[in-house]
C-alpha cells in the first residue's frame, strides 16, 4: 500500500476505505508546519508505520521549504531522535 497525500495530511486506507494510518501537519504560518497528530491502526502497530508517516511528513514539509515543529508526542520524539530541528511550542 502507498500513502495518499493531501495538503496537510498523509494517510493510508485499506481496500474498503477504512483509515489505517495518518499524520497531519497544518501550516501555522507561512513556511511553518506543525505535526500535531499521528495515528496507526492497532493491526499495523509494531511495523514501523508511525516512523514512515512522520518521515513522509518531514520530507514533504522539507520539499515545500518549510520548517517543522511538533505537538504530537511521537513526532516530537522522532524529531529529537533524528536530529531534525523542532521549533515547537
C-alpha positions as CSV (number, residue, x, y, z in Angstrom):
1,X,0.0,0.0,0.0
2,X,1.1,3.5,-0.7
3,X,0.4,6.7,1.2
4,X,-2.0,9.2,-0.1
5,X,-1.1,12.9,0.2
6,X,-3.2,15.9,0.8
7,X,-2.2,19.5,1.6
8,X,-1.8,18.9,5.4
9,X,-2.3,15.2,5.7
10,X,-0.7,11.9,4.7
11,X,-2.6,8.7,5.2
12,X,-3.3,5.2,4.2
13,X,-6.6,3.3,3.8
14,X,-7.5,-0.3,3.2
15,X,-9.4,-1.6,0.2
16,X,-12.7,-0.6,1.8
17,X,-11.6,2.9,2.6
18,X,-11.1,2.4,6.3
19,X,-8.3,4.6,7.8
20,X,-5.2,2.6,8.7
21,X,-2.6,5.3,9.3
22,X,-2.5,9.1,9.3
23,X,-0.3,12.0,10.1
24,X,-1.5,15.6,10.0
25,X,0.7,18.7,9.8
26,X,-1.3,22.0,9.5
27,X,0.5,25.1,8.3
28,X,0.6,27.5,11.2
29,X,2.3,30.5,9.5
30,X,3.8,30.7,6.0
31,X,6.5,28.1,5.9
32,X,5.9,26.7,9.4
33,X,4.1,23.4,9.8
34,X,3.2,21.5,13.0
35,X,2.9,17.7,13.1
36,X,0.0,17.5,15.5
37,X,-1.4,14.0,15.1
38,X,-0.2,10.5,14.3
39,X,-2.5,7.5,14.1
40,X,-1.7,3.9,13.3
41,X,-4.4,1.2,13.4
42,X,-3.6,-1.5,16.0
43,X,-3.4,-4.1,13.3
44,X,-0.3,-2.3,11.8
45,X,1.4,-1.3,15.1
46,X,5.0,-2.6,15.6
47,X,5.7,-2.5,11.9
48,X,7.4,0.9,11.7
49,X,4.3,2.6,10.2
50,X,4.4,5.7,12.5
51,X,8.1,6.2,11.6
52,X,7.3,6.0,7.9
53,X,4.4,8.5,8.4
54,X,6.5,11.1,10.2
55,X,9.4,10.7,7.8
56,X,7.0,11.2,4.9
57,X,5.6,14.4,6.6
58,X,9.1,15.8,7.3
59,X,10.2,15.0,3.7
60,X,7.0,16.7,2.3
61,X,7.5,19.8,4.6
62,X,11.1,20.0,3.5
63,X,10.2,19.7,-0.1
64,X,8.0,22.7,0.4
65,X,10.9,24.6,2.0
66,X,9.1,24.6,5.3
67,X,10.1,24.3,9.0
68,X,8.9,21.5,11.2
69,X,7.6,21.6,14.7
70,X,5.6,19.0,16.6
71,X,2.9,18.9,19.3
72,X,2.3,15.2,18.7
73,X,4.4,13.4,21.3
74,X,5.5,10.6,18.9
75,X,6.6,13.2,16.2
76,X,8.4,15.3,18.8
77,X,10.4,12.3,20.0
78,X,11.0,11.3,16.4
79,X,12.4,14.7,15.5
80,X,14.7,14.6,18.5
81,X,16.0,11.1,17.6
82,X,16.7,12.0,14.0
83,X,18.3,15.3,14.7
84,X,15.6,17.3,13.0
85,X,15.1,20.8,14.1
86,X,11.9,21.2,16.1
87,X,10.9,24.9,16.5
88,X,8.0,23.6,18.5
89,X,6.0,25.1,21.3
